[in-house]
Each structure stands twice: as structure tokens, then as C-alpha cells.
Amino acid sequence: MPSNIEIAQAAKKRRILELVKEKSVIPEDALEPFGHYKAKLSLDYIDTLKDNPLGKLVLVTAISPTPAGEGKTTTTVGLGDGLNQIGKKALICLREPSLGPVFGMKGGAAGGGYAQVVPMEDINLHFTGDFNAISLANNLLAALIDNHIYHGNALNIDTRRVTWKRVIDMNDRALRKITIGQGGPGNGFVREDGFDIVVASEVMAIFCLSTSLTDLKQRLGKIVIGYTRDLKPVLASDLNAQGAMTALLKDAFAPNIVQTIENNLAFIHGGPFANIAHGCNSVIATTTALKLADYVVTEAGFGADLGAEKFIDIKCRKSGLRPSAVVLVATIRALKYHGGIEVKDLGSENLQALKAGLVNLEKHIDNIRNHFGLPCLVAINHRSEDTPKEIELLKATAARHGAEVILAKHFAQGGKGAEELAHAVVKMCEQPSNFKFVYEDNAPLINKIKAIATKIYGASDVSADKKIFDRLAELEAQGYGHLPVCIAKTQYSFSTDPSLRGAPSGHVLGVREIRLAAGAEFIVAVCGDILTMPGLPKVPAADHIDLLESGKIAGLF
């Protein structure tokens, strides 16, 4: 079978203006093309859709990720193609890939095999420049902070308590902790600073949760950038930064439209990570898609304990969106890895390892059905080495939890290989749900963290230093106690130890830092050893990416 990039490069793409005209009611003048195969949708046109009824929202999530791969984005694309294949009017909503993992460990995020969005190279690299705009807006605020301090510091900002960091969309561990302002008085005041990756920026979160440019501007103004010597919060609006930041984000805020290999439309917009941020594409893209289609398939980052939980407790809580059904993606390879088998040995049938690893799947099903109150089915992202006995064991296990299992072959067959999955999803969308949040708005912040830890992660308790509890009490006193919480932790385990596979229970969730995202309207609890600026692995994906003499890019996957 050809590689992902070879399949994408061989795809028969349609010019985006022609395709949108054929596939939807969107007028041509509502689109701003970026070349032949990408376009942005006018915000003025989106405003005209405000009274349109909403279609059915399908959330695609996954088991805890492994080096063996699960294929969540691939399944999202395949299901969207499958729904169109069976005659349904369906759109796909994805996040934009970050250059950090593209050149780091994970590689691209445009799907795989014959279930991809194209132009794959553009999407995985600079795309339409949205991440650059978010980075510039974030770093403009950082520059304004230091400029204000340099020119007299009328706001009395305590330079030891500046919390706003700079960002870059690349894994670069050397930038985690830095010293700025060196070189004498002309370069400002010396202080400690640091960089996060763009997808961890509060500007990214605000961008993805805002419903309009007005909402975006108001949220940017609410950002807390630091504190005065008497611990009074200093806002971005105190620096009058929100107007210029919004100006930088104006064009980026319009959702991007591309196509799948099968020429079905897809929205790709925004891209916070789910292990360090809230892990969902933009509210404006999802809502717009729901007003244009009968079914919208979207994904939430990493496993259901991270991405789906944040989709429910943050995105749905803030936007009013409600999914009709959840598709939980798994591969038999990945489940055997959770059962203790190393990657090199996953190609052989091993029912004992599969049985041991199925506890991870069972925990995710339990969370979706009983803690989110949503109907759920399991999509096996099929691989050629999967054996009938392994498939049967997986189906029997899921059936005990009331979850149907569908063998999906979209990777090799595209939408045709996802027809059975599409029919099952349509049927599931008609089932009643008991949608619910994991915690209530009025619960104390520490109780919200404990609810996620104990209900979703299977932890016995939460541990934290006195300074963490004091910080939570301080935030509640300042009027932020009603906000949801966003857990930043490893994606590889229900615990904070990435080596604990399967479904560990009885562990303790250690909280080491609390961050306020006042504009995004959530509280970040940083747990375990998770970092908001990742580093590159020993052999980064960049080693394999190249530009050939033919002008084609090689090595993206």
C-alpha cells in the first residue's frame, strides 16, 4: 500500500470554490480562497446562518494513545466520507496540526491511508497562517507587558509575578526557562520568562471558544497577565492590548474549508492540545458546520479521559453544543500494547495480552456511558494482521458494557470501508441520551479536580501542596470559582505516570501548579511531569522530512 503522503499527493482534488458550490448552499462570494484547494468562510456569511437549525453532532474519541497508533483522525475522516457515501449530508470538523508534533514525535494530523484531508502537506505545515496569527497576538501582549514596565510601570506590575509567557509553534526545550532583558538599561529590566508551545497558549483557547469577533475581543481583554506588588490582578485590557490582538486575529478567526480525498468538505480550525489545553477545534467552525449539514463529525484530542472530558466539560458547557453520539476508536494492536506487549511483538495473535489491555477500552466506555451519559459504539480501526479470534474477543467484551463494535476499514477502503460504521452512527444518533457534566458549576474548584480524578481517571484522591490549595481559595475569592477546570497531564495513562498502561486505579493525581485562564474561562491544573513546552525526541520526525528535486515534500505522515 502506498504511504500516506503518496496517497494524498495522488488524490484528485477539486478546486475548492467549485466543490463548495456543488456540495452546499454557500455562495461563492462567502469564500476567500487560499490558492486552489483551501478557503476561509466569511464571518459575515456565518452571521446569516444564526437561525438555521443544528444537525446531529458526532464526537469521535479514542482509547488512551499508544506508540502502536489508534487512528482517531483517520476514523473521523473515514466516518465523514462514509456518511456521505450512504447519502447523508455530512461535514467534518478537525483541529489544525501543530508544527511541534509534525517535526517531533507524532508526525502529521490529517488522517491516514484513504481517509485523509487534503492538501495534506499544506494542512500539516503552514496552512492558512492561523497559528502564526495566534503566536503573534500572544507575543504582542508579552511585548506590551515589558514595554509598559520599561516606560515607568504605571500599573505597578510586579516583575516577579508576570505570568504571561511567550509562545512558539515548535518543540524547543531550551526555551522553557529563559532570562530576558539582558544587555543593559536599553533592553529593559532583567527578569525570568519562558516559552510555551502555541497550542498551550490561552490565546489559542480563547480563539477556539469565542463565538464572534466581539466575544474574542472581550475575552482577550480579560486575560490576567500578572499581579501588582499588593497582588491585584493586571489584565490585558489594563494595557489596552485587546484591540490590537483582535486585529491580528481577525482573518484567522474565519474557519478554513478543505476537502477529503473523496472530495467531501471539511472544516479545520484551531488546534489546542488535549494533554495541556482543552483539545477541541473552534466553536465557530463546529457551530457553522452544524448549521450547514445534517451530521457533523468532530474529534477531541487524545483519549476520552482527556479530549472527550474537556469537550464535554469545557466546550459543551461554554457553547451549549451537545453531541448525539460518541464513537470510541481502538486498534487491536494498541489494546495489546495496553496489555503489556511491546510494539515489535504486536503483529502476532495474543489473546491473553488483548484481554489484559481491554480494561482500557472498558474504562473509556464506562466513562462515556455513565459519566457523560452518551450513547457509545466502538470503531475498530482495522489492520490486516487482526485475527478473527481477537476481533471476537473485543466484540464480546464491549457487548458486556452495552457498546456495539464495528469493524471499520476506511484506512484501506475510504468511505466505502466505513459504510457499516456510518449506518450504525445514524441509528445511534436517534437514541435518547442522558447528557451530563462530570461536575457542577458551583462545586469548589478542588472538588471539580477530584471529580475528574476519581470518576474519569479512577484515582483514589488528589494530592497538592498547601500553595495549591491556597491558590484555589484565592481564585474562588476573586470570583473565578464557577469556572470549569482543565487538567494538564500525560495522555498515555489514566494516571500521571505514562508507563502505567491499561486502566490503573487507586493512584493519586498530583497537582503541581494552578494557572488561571481568565479569558478562556477555565482553570488549568498542571499535574505530574507534563510540560507546556515539549521537547524533541532523540530521532525527531524532522529527520525524515525532505523536499525532493521534483518539488514534492517527502516524509510527512
C-alpha positions in Angstrom: 0.0 0.0 0.0 1.4 3.5 -0.8 2.4 5.8 2.1 0.1 8.4 3.5 1.8 11.2 1.7 1.9 9.3 -1.6 -1.9 8.7 -1.3 -2.5 12.3 -0.5 -0.3 13.6 -3.4 -2.1 11.2 -5.8 -5.6 12.4 -4.7 -7.8 14.0 -7.4 -8.5 17.3 -5.6 -11.3 19.6 -6.8 -10.9 23.3 -6.9 -12.4 24.4 -3.6 -14.8 27.1 -5.0 -16.3 24.6 -7.4 -16.6 21.9 -4.8 -18.3 24.1 -2.2 -20.7 25.4 -4.8 -21.6 21.8 -5.7 -21.8 20.4 -2.2 -23.5 23.2 -0.3 -25.6 26.3 -0.4 -22.7 28.6 0.4 -22.4 31.4 -2.1 -19.1 31.8 -3.9 -18.6 35.4 -2.6 -18.7 34.0 1.0 -15.4 32.3 0.4 -11.9 33.7 0.4 -9.7 31.2 -1.4 -6.1 30.5 -0.4 -4.9 29.0 -3.7 -7.0 26.4 -5.4 -7.7 24.0 -2.6 -8.2 26.0 0.6 -10.6 28.7 1.6 -11.8 30.7 4.5 -15.5 31.2 5.1 -16.7 34.8 5.6 -17.8 35.8 9.1 -20.5 38.0 7.6 -21.9 34.9 5.9 -21.8 32.9 9.1 -23.9 35.6 10.7 -26.6 35.0 8.2 -26.9 31.4 9.4 -27.9 32.3 13.0 -31.4 31.0 12.7 -30.6 27.7 10.9 -31.4 24.5 12.8 -28.5 22.4 14.0 -27.7 19.0 12.7 -26.5 16.0 14.7 -23.1 16.2 16.3 -21.0 13.1 16.5 -17.9 13.1 18.7 -15.0 10.8 17.8 -12.6 10.0 20.6 -10.3 7.1 21.4 -8.7 4.8 23.9 -5.5 6.0 25.7 -2.9 6.6 22.9 0.0 4.3 22.4 3.0 4.1 20.1 1.1 1.4 18.2 -1.5 4.0 16.9 -5.2 4.3 17.2 -6.3 6.4 14.2 -8.8 8.8 15.7 -8.4 11.5 13.0 -8.4 8.8 10.3 -11.7 7.5 11.7 -13.2 10.9 11.9 -12.4 11.5 8.2 -13.5 7.9 7.2 -16.8 8.3 9.1 -17.5 11.6 7.4 -16.8 10.0 4.0 -18.9 7.0 5.0 -21.9 9.2 5.9 -21.7 11.0 2.6 -21.3 7.5 0.9 -24.7 6.4 2.3 -26.4 9.6 1.1 -26.2 11.8 4.3 -25.3 15.4 4.2 -22.2 15.4 6.4 -19.3 17.7 7.3 -16.1 17.0 9.2 -14.6 19.4 11.8 -10.9 18.9 12.8 -8.2 20.7 14.6 -5.2 22.2 12.8 -2.0 20.3 13.3 0.8 21.9 15.3 4.3 22.0 13.8 5.6 20.7 17.2 4.5 17.1 16.7 4.7 17.4 12.9 8.5 17.7 13.3 8.7 16.0 16.6 7.3 12.6 17.6 3.7 12.3 16.3 4.0 13.4 12.7 1.1 15.0 10.8 -2.5 15.1 11.8 -4.5 14.9 8.6 -5.7 11.3 8.8 -4.1 8.3 7.1 -4.4 5.9 4.2 -7.5 6.6 2.1 -9.2 8.6 4.9 -7.3 11.9 4.7 -7.9 15.6 4.3 -6.1 17.4 1.6 -3.9 19.3 0.6 -2.2 17.2 3.3 1.2 19.0 3.1 -0.3 22.4 3.4 -2.6 21.4 6.3 0.4 19.9 8.2 2.7 22.8 7.6 1.7 26.5 7.5 -1.9 26.0 6.2 -3.6 29.4 6.2 -1.4 31.1 8.8 -3.8 30.8 11.7 -1.2 29.5 14.2 1.2 32.3 13.2 -1.5 34.9 13.9 -2.2 33.3 17.3 1.5 33.3 18.1 1.8 37.0 17.1 -1.2 38.0 19.2 0.2 36.2 22.2 3.7 37.7 21.8 2.4 41.2 21.1 0.9 41.0 24.6 4.2 39.8 26.0 6.0 42.7 24.3 3.4 45.2 25.6 3.9 44.0 29.2 7.7 44.5 29.1 7.3 47.8 27.2 4.9 49.1 29.9 7.4 48.1 32.6 10.3 49.8 30.7 8.4 53.1 30.4 7.7 53.6 34.1 5.4 50.8 35.1 2.3 52.9 35.8 0.3 49.8 36.6 2.9 48.8 39.3 3.3 45.3 37.7 5.5 43.1 40.0 8.1 41.7 37.6 8.4 38.6 39.8 4.7 37.9 39.2 4.3 38.3 35.5 2.5 35.1 34.5 2.2 35.7 30.7 4.6 33.6 28.6 5.8 33.9 25.1 5.0 31.1 22.6 6.4 29.4 19.5 4.8 26.6 17.5 7.8 24.2 17.8 9.1 21.8 20.4 12.1 23.5 21.9 13.0 22.5 25.5 15.8 25.2 25.7 13.1 27.9 25.8 11.2 26.5 28.8 13.0 28.8 31.2 14.9 31.8 30.0 16.2 35.2 31.2 15.1 38.3 29.2 16.2 42.0 29.3 19.9 41.3 29.4 22.3 43.8 27.8 21.9 47.0 29.8 19.2 49.6 30.5 18.2 50.0 26.9 17.0 46.4 26.7 14.5 46.7 29.6 14.5 45.0 33.0 16.1 41.6 33.6 13.6 39.0 34.6 12.8 35.3 34.3 10.5 34.3 31.5 9.7 31.2 29.4 8.0 29.9 26.3 5.0 27.6 25.9 4.1 25.9 22.6 1.4 27.8 20.7 -1.2 25.2 21.3 -0.9 25.7 25.0 -1.4 29.5 24.8 -4.5 31.0 26.4 -4.9 32.9 23.1 -5.4 29.6 21.3 -8.0 28.5 23.9 -9.8 31.9 23.6 -9.7 31.7 19.8 -11.4 28.3 19.9 -14.0 29.1 22.4 -15.1 32.5 21.1 -18.4 32.8 19.2 -17.7 36.1 17.4 -15.0 38.8 17.0 -16.7 40.8 19.7 -16.6 37.9 22.1 -13.0 37.3 21.1 -12.0 40.9 21.9 -13.8 40.8 25.2 -12.1 37.5 26.2 -8.7 38.8 25.2 -9.2 41.8 27.5 -9.9 39.5 30.5 -6.5 37.8 30.3 -4.7 38.1 33.6 -1.0 38.8 32.7 0.3 39.1 36.2 0.0 40.8 39.5 0.9 44.0 41.3 3.0 44.0 44.5 -0.2 44.1 46.5 -1.4 41.0 44.5 -4.0 42.8 42.4 -4.6 41.1 39.1 -3.4 43.0 36.0 -5.5 42.4 32.9 -4.6 42.7 29.2 -7.3 45.4 29.0 -5.3 47.4 31.5 -2.6 47.6 28.8 -5.3 48.3 26.1 -3.9 45.2 24.3 -7.2 43.5 23.3 -7.9 45.7 20.2 -4.5 45.2 18.5 -4.6 41.5 19.4 -8.0 41.1 17.8 -6.8 42.9 14.7 -4.1 40.3 14.3 -6.6 37.5 14.7 -9.4 38.9 12.5 -8.6 37.0 9.4 -7.5 33.8 11.2 -10.9 33.7 13.1 -12.7 32.8 9.9 -13.0 29.0 9.6 -10.9 27.1 7.0 -12.6 24.8 4.5 -10.7 21.9 2.7 -11.7 18.5 1.3 -11.2 14.8 1.9 -9.6 12.5 -0.6 -13.2 11.7 -1.7 -14.0 15.4 -2.2 -16.2 15.8 0.8 -15.9 19.1 2.7 -14.1 19.5 6.0 -13.7 22.5 8.4 -10.2 22.6 10.0 -9.8 25.4 12.5 -7.9 26.0 15.8 -5.8 23.4 17.5 -5.3 23.3 21.3 -3.6 20.1 22.6 -5.8 18.0 24.9 -2.9 17.0 27.3 -2.1 20.6 28.1 -5.2 22.5 26.9 -8.8 21.8 26.1 -8.2 19.8 22.9 -11.1 20.8 20.6 -11.4 22.7 17.3 -13.1 26.1 17.3 -16.7 26.6 18.4 -17.4 28.8 15.5 -16.3 26.1 13.0 -18.4 23.4 14.7 -21.5 25.5 15.1 -21.3 26.7 11.5 -20.9 23.2 10.2 -23.9 22.1 12.3 -26.0 24.8 10.5 -24.9 23.6 7.1 -25.2 19.8 7.4 -27.4 17.1 8.9 -24.4 15.3 10.5 -21.1 16.8 11.7 -18.3 14.5 12.8 -15.7 16.1 15.1 -12.8 14.8 17.2 -11.4 15.6 20.6 -7.7 15.2 21.3 -6.0 12.1 22.7 -8.1 9.6 24.7 -11.6 10.0 26.0 -10.3 10.8 29.5 -8.7 14.0 28.2 -10.2 15.1 24.9 -13.8 13.9 25.4 -13.9 15.1 29.0 -12.8 18.6 28.1 -15.1 18.6 25.0 -18.0 17.9 27.4 -17.0 19.9 30.5 -15.4 22.9 28.7 -16.5 23.2 25.1 -20.1 22.0 25.5 -20.5 23.8 28.8 -19.5 27.1 27.3 -21.1 26.8 23.8 -24.3 24.9 24.5 -23.3 22.2 22.0 -24.5 18.6 22.8 -23.2 15.5 20.9 -25.8 13.0 19.9 -23.4 10.1 19.9 -19.8 9.1 20.6 -17.5 6.8 18.6 -14.7 5.3 20.6 -11.7 4.4 18.3 -9.4 1.5 19.1 -6.9 -0.8 17.3 -6.3 -4.3 18.4 -2.6 -3.5 18.3 -3.0 -0.6 20.7 -5.1 -2.7 23.1 -2.4 -5.5 23.1 0.1 -2.8 24.0 -2.0 -1.8 26.9 -1.9 -5.5 27.9 1.9 -5.3 28.2 3.2 -6.3 24.8 5.9 -4.1 23.2 5.5 -2.6 19.7 7.8 -5.0 18.0 5.7 -8.0 19.1 2.2 -6.6 18.3 1.9 -8.3 14.9 1.1 -11.8 16.3 -2.1 -13.0 17.7 -2.1 -12.7 21.5 -5.5 -13.2 23.2 -4.0 -13.0 26.7 -2.5 -9.6 26.1 -5.6 -8.4 24.3 -7.7 -9.5 27.3 -5.4 -7.7 29.7 -5.4 -4.5 27.6 -9.2 -4.4 27.1 -9.6 -2.9 30.6 -8.5 0.4 29.0 -11.4 0.2 26.5 -13.8 -0.8 29.2 -12.9 2.2 31.4 -13.4 4.6 28.5 -16.8 3.0 27.6 -17.9 3.3 31.2 -16.9 7.0 31.3 -18.7 7.8 28.1 -21.9 6.0 29.0 -22.1 6.6 32.7 -20.3 9.8 33.4 -21.0 11.7 30.2 -24.4 10.0 29.7 -24.0 9.5 26.0 -24.6 6.5 23.7 -21.4 5.0 22.5 -20.1 2.5 20.0 -16.6 1.1 19.4 -14.9 1.5 16.0 -12.1 -1.0 15.4 -9.7 0.8 13.1 -9.0 -2.4 11.2 -5.5 -3.7 10.3 -4.6 -6.7 8.1 -3.0 -8.6 11.0 -6.1 -8.5 13.2 -7.3 -12.1 13.7 -11.0 -13.3 13.9 -10.4 -14.5 17.4 -9.1 -11.2 18.5 -12.0 -9.3 16.9 -14.5 -11.7 18.5 -12.9 -11.2 22.0 -13.1 -7.4 21.6 -16.7 -7.6 20.5 -17.7 -9.8 23.3 -16.0 -7.6 25.9 -17.6 -4.4 24.6 -21.0 -6.1 24.4 -20.9 -6.7 28.2 -20.9 -2.9 28.5 -23.7 -2.3 26.0 -21.5 -1.0 23.3 -21.7 -2.2 19.7 -18.4 -2.9 17.9 -18.0 -2.0 14.2 -15.0 -3.2 12.2 -14.1 -0.2 10.1 -11.9 -0.4 7.0 -11.7 3.2 6.0 -7.9 3.3 6.1 -7.7 0.9 3.2 -11.0 1.5 1.5 -12.0 5.1 2.3 -15.7 5.9 2.8 -16.8 2.6 1.4 -15.0 0.9 4.2 -16.9 3.0 6.8 -20.4 2.4 5.5 -21.3 0.0 8.2 -20.0 2.4 10.8 -21.9 5.3 9.2 -25.2 3.3 9.3 -24.6 2.5 13.0 -23.9 6.1 13.9 -27.0 7.3 12.2 -29.0 4.8 14.2 -27.2 5.7 17.4 -27.9 9.4 16.9 -31.6 8.6 17.3 -31.2 7.0 20.7 -32.0 9.0 23.8 -29.1 10.3 25.8 -28.7 11.4 29.4 -26.0 14.1 28.7 -24.4 15.3 31.8 -21.3 17.1 33.0 -18.8 15.4 35.3 -19.2 18.2 37.9 -21.5 21.2 38.6 -20.5 24.8 38.1 -21.0 25.7 41.7 -18.7 22.9 43.1 -15.5 24.1 44.8 -12.5 24.1 42.4 -10.7 21.3 44.3 -13.9 19.2 44.1 -14.0 19.7 40.4 -10.5 18.4 40.1 -11.3 15.5 42.4 -14.4 14.6 40.4 -12.4 14.2 37.2 -9.6 12.4 39.0 -11.8 9.9 40.8 -14.7 9.4 38.2 -12.8 9.6 34.9 -9.2 8.6 35.9 -10.0 6.0 38.5 -7.8 7.8 41.1 -8.4 7.5 44.8 -7.6 11.1 45.6 -5.8 14.3 44.7 -2.6 15.5 46.3 -1.2 19.0 46.3 1.0 21.3 48.4 -0.6 24.0 50.6 0.3 26.6 48.0 -2.0 24.8 45.5 -5.0 24.9 48.0 -4.2 28.5 48.8 -4.2 29.4 45.1 -7.5 27.7 44.5 -9.0 29.5 47.5 -7.6 32.8 46.2 -9.2 32.2 42.8 -12.5 31.5 44.3 -12.3 34.7 46.4 -11.6 36.6 43.2 -14.7 35.3 41.6 -13.3 32.5 39.4 -14.7 29.6 41.4 -17.5 28.9 38.9 -15.1 28.2 36.1 -14.5 24.6 34.7 -11.1 23.0 35.2 -8.7 21.8 32.5 -6.4 19.0 33.6 -2.9 19.1 32.1 -1.4 15.6 32.4 0.2 12.8 30.3 -2.1 11.4 27.6 -0.6 7.9 27.8 -2.2 6.8 31.1 -5.2 7.4 33.3 -2.6 8.2 35.9 0.1 10.8 35.8 2.7 8.1 35.2 2.9 7.4 31.4 4.3 3.9 31.9 1.1 2.7 33.7 -0.8 1.1 30.8 -4.3 -0.4 30.8 -6.6 1.1 33.4 -4.7 1.7 36.7 -6.9 2.6 39.7 -6.3 3.8 43.2 -3.5 6.1 42.2 -3.3 9.7 43.4 -3.5 12.7 41.0 -0.6 15.0 42.0 -1.3 18.7 41.2 1.9 20.8 41.0 0.6 24.1 39.6 -2.6 26.1 39.0 -2.9 28.5 36.2 -5.8 30.9 35.6 -7.0 31.3 32.0 -9.5 34.1 32.8 -10.2 34.9 29.1 -10.7 31.3 28.1 -12.7 30.9 31.3 -11.2 27.8 32.8 -8.6 26.9 35.5 -5.7 24.8 34.4 -4.4 22.2 36.9 -0.9 21.1 35.8 -0.3 17.5 37.0 2.6 15.1 37.2 5.5 15.8 34.9 3.6 17.2 32.0 5.2 20.2 30.2 3.6 23.0 28.3 6.7 23.3 26.1 7.5 19.8 24.8 11.0 18.7 23.6 12.0 16.9 20.5 12.7 13.1 20.7 16.2 11.7 20.1 15.2 11.0 16.5 12.6 13.6 15.6 10.2 13.2 12.6 12.1 16.2 11.1 14.9 13.7 10.2 12.6 12.1 7.6 11.0 15.2 6.1 12.6 16.5 2.9 11.9 18.5 -0.2 12.7 16.4 -3.3 14.2 17.8 -6.6 10.7 17.3 -8.1 9.4 19.9 -5.7 7.4 17.3 -3.7 7.6 17.0 0.0 8.6 13.6 1.4 8.5 12.1 4.9 5.2 13.7 6.2 3.0 11.0 7.7 
